[in-house]
Amino acid sequence: MKKRGYSRAFKAHGDTGHNYLIHDIPKGLWNAASKQARRDGLSMRATLLHLLSAYVDGGVAITTTTTSSTDAARDEATS
């Protein structure tokens, strides 16, 4: 398996770097996202940082809802 590249688009360390740990990510959602990132040749770090950047730039809209049917289907499929 080819190693996924480390994203150089974002500075990894420095005076302004932060770490953030997210607990209790639904297993099915994480597995589906990890598989998609691997297919795209991306690390999860690169995937998450690009999504955060797109969100800040207004390219990603987030609506607050309860668990969607997509989330439920992912959880069920990976259980």
N, C-alpha and C positions, 0 to 999 in steps of 0.2 A: 504494500500500500504506500502510495506516495505521501510524504509528509506534507501536511497543510502548512502553508506559509504563515509566518507571523506578520501581522499587519504593521507595516511601517508608516501607515497613514496617520497613526496616532502615537504621540510620544509616550513611551511606557513608564518612564520614571522622571522625576524632576521635582521642582519646588511646589508645583501645583497639582501633582498627581494624587488621586484618591482611590481607595479600595472600597468596594461595596459588596457585601455578601447578601444574597437573596435566599431566604429559607422557604421551604415547602412549595417549590415549583412543581406543578403536576407532572408526574413521571411521563405520561404519554406526550404531553406538550414538549418536554425537554428532549425526549427521545426523537420525536418527529423533527424538531428544530435541529438537533445534532445531526441526524441523518441527512437532512436537506443541506446543511452547511458542508458536510463531507462531500456530498454530490457536487456542490458548487466549488469545492476546493478551498473552503474557508474554515478558519478556526472559529470557535464560538466567541472568542474575544473580539475578533474582527467583525463578526456578524452583529454582536450586540453594540459595539461602538459605532458601526455604520448606521444601525437603526436609531441609536440615540442622537447621532448627528442629524439624520434626516428628520427626526421629530423636532429638534431645535430649529431647523431651517424651515419647518412648516410642510415638509414633504410627506409626513406621516401623521394622520389624524387618529386620535385615540378616543373611543367612546367608552364610558363607564357603564358596564352592564354586568349582570350576574353571569355565571358559567354559560357559555354559548353551546349550541348543539355540536359545533366543531370540536370544542374542548372535550365535551363528554364522549364523543365518538373516538377521539384520540386516546383518551384514558381507557375506554372500554377495549379498544383494539390492542393495547399494549399490556393489558392486565393478564 
